[in-house]
Amino acid sequence: MAYLITHFYDGGNAGQYEAAIAAVHPLGGLPAGQRYHAAGPCDGGWLIVAVWDSKASCDRFVTETLLPTLPTVEGGFAGPPQERAAEVVNLITA
């Protein structure tokens, strides 16, 4: 089942996002298992939305790549995000 996760970085900005993505995403693509990625500024910070093929794929990326890498990214986000997640029951694509 597809899995949705959001990360909100209070006070986050485009420069921090670009630094983080450069460190954790493969060049020009998405990590294995990630099907959709969107991000942008919102009231008070920066919001990231990702859809994964499964919770296991998301958990693997978070554990093996995101958590070990983000704290070392120069110019990246400071501190952990506010996070929300859900099993996807309806996914409509164009």
C-alpha positions in Angstrom: 0.0 0.0 0.0 1.3 3.5 -0.8 2.5 5.6 2.1 2.3 9.4 2.4 4.6 11.5 4.6 4.9 15.2 5.1 7.7 17.2 6.7 7.3 20.8 7.9 10.4 22.8 8.8 9.4 25.8 10.9 11.3 28.8 9.4 12.7 26.6 6.6 13.6 28.2 3.3 14.5 27.3 -0.3 18.2 27.4 0.3 18.0 24.9 3.2 15.7 22.6 1.1 18.1 22.7 -1.9 21.1 21.8 0.3 19.2 18.9 1.9 17.9 17.5 -1.3 21.4 17.6 -2.9 22.6 15.5 0.0 19.9 12.9 0.3 18.3 12.4 -3.2 20.1 10.8 -6.1 21.2 13.3 -8.8 18.2 14.1 -11.0 15.9 11.5 -9.5 14.1 10.0 -6.5 15.3 7.5 -3.9 14.3 3.9 -4.5 10.6 3.4 -3.6 9.7 7.1 -3.7 7.0 7.8 -6.3 6.2 11.5 -5.8 7.9 14.4 -4.2 6.7 18.0 -3.9 8.0 20.9 -1.8 7.5 24.6 -1.3 7.2 27.5 1.0 4.1 27.8 3.2 3.0 29.9 6.1 5.9 29.9 8.5 8.3 27.6 6.8 8.9 24.9 4.2 6.7 21.9 3.5 7.8 18.6 1.9 5.3 15.9 0.7 6.4 12.5 -0.5 4.5 9.4 -1.6 6.3 6.1 -1.3 5.4 2.7 -2.7 5.3 1.4 0.9 5.9 2.3 4.5 8.9 -0.1 4.5 10.5 1.9 1.6 10.0 5.1 3.5 11.3 3.8 6.7 14.4 2.4 5.0 15.2 5.7 3.4 14.6 7.6 6.7 16.8 5.2 8.7 19.6 4.6 6.2 19.9 7.9 4.5 17.9 10.8 5.9 18.6 10.6 9.6 22.4 9.9 9.2 22.9 12.6 6.5 20.7 15.6 7.4 22.5 16.7 10.5 25.8 17.0 8.5 24.4 19.0 5.6 25.9 22.5 5.6 23.2 25.1 5.1 20.5 22.5 5.5 17.5 22.5 7.8 18.1 23.0 11.5 16.4 20.5 13.8 13.8 17.9 13.1 10.6 18.6 11.2 7.0 18.3 12.2 6.0 15.1 10.6 2.6 13.5 9.6 2.2 10.2 7.8 -0.7 8.1 6.5 -1.4 4.9 4.6 -2.8 6.1 1.2 -6.3 4.9 0.5 -6.9 7.0 -2.6 -4.1 8.2 -5.0 -5.2 9.9 -8.3 -2.7 10.7 -10.9 -2.9 12.5 -14.2 
